[in-house]
């Protein structure tokens, strides 16, 4: 995708065998590129959300493991590196999926060959992610085109939640890929962007992306989505997923469940962009089996933004002494999901449909 007209990805290999990333913690106010040169830096980037979004977390972990193996590649060091990276964000299934995929690929190799093999596999994984997201965009485009035809070419209004855009992947994004494909095709559309507290990934990241691509959008507070659905101002909701169970339950950024409830009550289609890497066939019941990451209370009690003078500042928005709880994700039951937009097409949010579409992945 583009920033200020220049093609850009979220992560890239560098000539000196280090990894470049965009520091998403200072967007949209600053564009800072960082270099990851070892395991500790890669783990910090994931845990501190300098990189975030399930697909990007997976690719970053893959590169982080490759960096770790350059320092030491024996079995003990390899397992320690895998566990260090796996512990950074426990909810996103792509993280463990990426690490296990690399382990299976280079485990039979001699220790001296593992680092190069892991590096090549991480690069392949990044390219695969771009292709998967682009294909998800093609399948989701068909949904937007159908709405546009039903409205005789009238504007299609889309609600997003959190950031499932190219900043959450290597490129294109999952939930935003259909939006970019539709915009590039000339479809008249407008996106309502949930601010997505805490951390404001919608206001900070999705709005940043859409603005640079030229897509018409407005940022709204998290609690406004239901209001606009009641007024008929939302035609479709498209969100991402950090983990989807085999029966179609969707774990995504906190607040997704409330949007699904409002969509269901108002007859608004609710779709989830779900690459196969985010589908966890080992789990069935999302409400009881998915671990929900509890993040630091400071993300709720404090906000960081740009002052009128152009400096970045962090302020407290709650009283001193008030506690805060901060679950990072919630689970939307499959019954509220209209369908899963995958690289293999639109798939029903149920076990039979998922097993049929991804029989080779089980």
N, C-alpha and C positions, 0 to 999 in steps of 0.2 A: 504494500500500500504506500501512501505518500505522506510525507510531512513537508509542508512548504513547497510542494511540487516535486520533491525528490523521493525516489523510490527508497523504501526502508523496510527492514525486518526487525523483529524484536530481539533476535539473537543471531550471532554469526561467528564462524570460525575466523581466527586471525592468523596472519602469516607466521607469527612467532609461536604458534601452537597454544595460544590463549584464546579466550572466548569473549566477545563483545556483547554487551546487553544495554538496553535502555533502562535507566533507573526510574521505575514507574512511581516511586514514592514522592517525587517532586513534580510530576506532571499534574496539571497542564501549565504550571507557571514557569517551569524550567525544563529544558531538554538537555539531559545529562547522559552521556554514554560512559559506561564503566567497563573495566576489564576484569575478568575472572581468571585467575592463574593457578588456583589450587582448590582442593576439596573444601577447606574452611570457607573460602570466599563464595563458592557455589552454594554451600549449605546456608550461609548467611543470606545470600540473595533470595533464596526461596523462603526461608523462615521470616525474613523481614519484609517480604513482599516487594522487593525491588523487581522481581519477576513474579507474575501471578496469573491465574487461569490454568485450569487443569492441563490442557495440551502443552502449554509453554513450560509448566512445572516439570512435566515428563521429559521434555527435550533438554531442559536445563540440568535435570538430574543425570541424564545420560552423558552430557558433556562433563558434568562434575565428576562422574565416575571415571571417565577417560582421563581427566586431569589427575585424579587420585592415583591412577595406575601408572602414570608417568613417574610418580615419586616412588611407588612401591607396588609390585604386582603379584606378590605371593598370595596364597589362598586366604591367610589370616587378614592381611591388609585389605584384600578385596571385600571380604565379608564385613569388616569394620566400616569401610567406606559406604557400602550398600546400606547398612543399618543407620549410619549417620545421616545419610540423605533421606532415607525412608521416614525418619522421625521428624522431619522438618514440617510437613503438612500432612497429617494422617487421613484426612477425609478424601482428598482427590485420588481416585484409583489410578489415574495415569502415572502417578509417581512410582508406585510399586510395579505397575505394568512395565514401565520403561526399564527399570532396574533389573527386573527378572528377565526381560527380553535380552538385555545385554549380557547378563550372567550366562544365560543358556548359550549365547553365541560364542563367547570367548573362553568359557570354562575349560573346554577340551584343549585349548592352546597352551603352549609353553608360556611361562610368565613373561619372557622377553618379548613375546608377540602380542600380549594382551592389550597394551596401551594403544598401539596403532589400530588394532582391530576395533576396540571400543570407540576410538575417535571416528573411524569410518562408519561404524554403526550409528553413532549419534548424528552424524551428518546425513545419513540416509533417513533416519527417523525424522529429522527436520524437513527434508524434502517431501517425505510421505505425508507429514502433517499439512503442508501447504496444499498438496494434491487433494487430500481428504476434505479439507475445508472448502476448497474451490468446488468440489463435487456436491458437498452439502449445500453450497450456495445455489448451484444449478437446480437441485430438487426443491429447495425452498422458494426459488424464483417462481416456480410453477404455481405455488400457493398464492403469491402476490399477484401474479398475472390473472389468476382466476377471479380474485377480488376486484381487480381493475376492470375486467370485462363485465362483471356483475354491476359495477358502478358506471358502466358506459364510459370508461376512461377517466372517471372522477378520481380525486386524490385518495390514495390508500394511506390510512393512518395506522401506525404500528407502535406498540408499546414494548419497550425493552426494560430489563431489570439487570442491575450490576453491569459488568463489562464482559461480554462474551464476544468481543471484537478481535481485530488483528493483534491488539496488545495482549490478549489472553492466549494467543496461539503464536505460531511463527509468522503467519501471514493470513489475510482474508478474514479470520475469525470464524466462529461457528454461527451464533445467532445473527451476527451482522452480515455474514457472507451473502445471504439472500437479498439483504437491503442494498449492498453495493452492486450486486448483479442487476437488480431492478433499476437502480439509479442509472447505472451505465447504459442500460437498455432504453432509457428515456421515459420510464414510468413515473408519473407524478406521485410522489409519496412524501409523507411527513412522519417524523419519528418523535414520540414522546419518550423522554429519557428519564427514568427514575433516578433521583440523586443517589440512592442506595447507601444510606447510613448503616453502620459506620464505615468510615474510610472513603465514602463518596465516590466509588468507582464509576458510577454512571455519570455524575456531574463532572468528574475530573478526567476520566479516560474515554468513555463512550462519546461524550460531547466533543472532546478533543479530536477524536478520530473522524466523526461525522463532519465536523467543521472543516477539517483539512481536505476531506473528500468532496465537500460541497453539498452534502445532503441536508435538506431542510429539517430542522429539529428544534425542540424546546425542552429544557430541563424542567422537571416537575418534582415536587416533594413526594416522598414515598407513599404517603397516604392519599394522594390525589387520584391514583389510578382508577379506583372504583368509581369515583365521581365522574370521570370522563367516560367510563364504560356506560354508566347509567344515561349519560347524555348522548350516546351514540357516536362518540368522537374517537372510538378505537375499533378498528376492523379486525385486528389480529394481534395476539401477544406472541412474541418469540423470545425465548430465553435460552440460556445454556445449561450445562449440567456438569457437576464435578464427579458424580457417580450415579449410575442408573442400574437398578437391580434387574434381575431376569424377569420379574413380573411387571416391570415398567414404572416402579416408584422412582422418583427423581429427587436427588439431593443437590441443592443449588444454594446460592447465596441467601442468607436470611431475608425473609420477606417474600420469597418466590411463592410460597404456599398461599399467602394472603392474596396475591395477584391471581393465582389459579382459582381460588374460591370466588373472587369477584367476577372473573371471566365466566365461570360456570353459571353463576347466578344471572348473568346478563346475556348469556348465549354468545359470548365472544370466543372464537377458536383460540385455544391455548396450545402452542406447539413448542417442543423442546428440541434444539439442535444438539444431536448426540453422536459424536464420532464413536466408532466401535471401540476405540481404546478406553472410553469412559463407561462402557457397559460391563458390569461386574456379575458374571454368571454364577459366581460362588455365593452370592447373596440373593435372597428372595424378598424378605420383608424389610423395606427401607426404614420403617419406623423403629424397629427393634434391633436391626443388625448393623446399620451404618454408624460408625463412630463420628460424633459431631464435635468438631474442634471448638474449644472454648478459648477465645483469645483474650488479650490483656484488657482490663477495664479502662485503661487510658484511651483506647480507641473510641470509647463511648463518652467519656468525661471531657475529652479535649478535641479541638479541631485545629487543623493547620491550613492556612490560606495566605493569600497575598494582600498586604495592606495597601491603602491608598497611595502610600509612598513607594510601592514597588518592592518592598522587602517581604520575606516569608516570616510568618509569626505563628506561634501555637498559643491558643487561648483555652482556658477552662470554661465550659458551658454549664457545669453543674455545681451545686454548693460544695464547699469544702466539707469532707466527712461523709458525703453521700456515696454509698456503694454503687456498683454497676455490674451487670451481667452481660456477657458478650458472646453468645453462640454465633459462630461464623456462618452456619448453614441451617436450613430446615429441609424437611422432606415433604414433597408433594405426592400424594397417593396417585397411583396410575389412573384411577377413575376420573380424575380431573384433567388428564392430559389427552388432548385431541389426537396427538400423534407425535412420533419421534422422527425428526428430519435427520437421516443418516446418510453416509456416503453410498448406501445401497438403496436409497429411496425413502419414501415415507413409510414408516413401520408402525403398526399398532402398538400401543403401550400395554402389552400383555405378553405372557410367557410364550404362548404358542407362536405368535407373530415374530417375536425376537429369536426364538429357537429356529424358526424356519429361515429367517433372513441371515442368521449368523451361525448356521450349523457347524461351519468349519472353525469357529472361534471358541467353541465350548470345550 
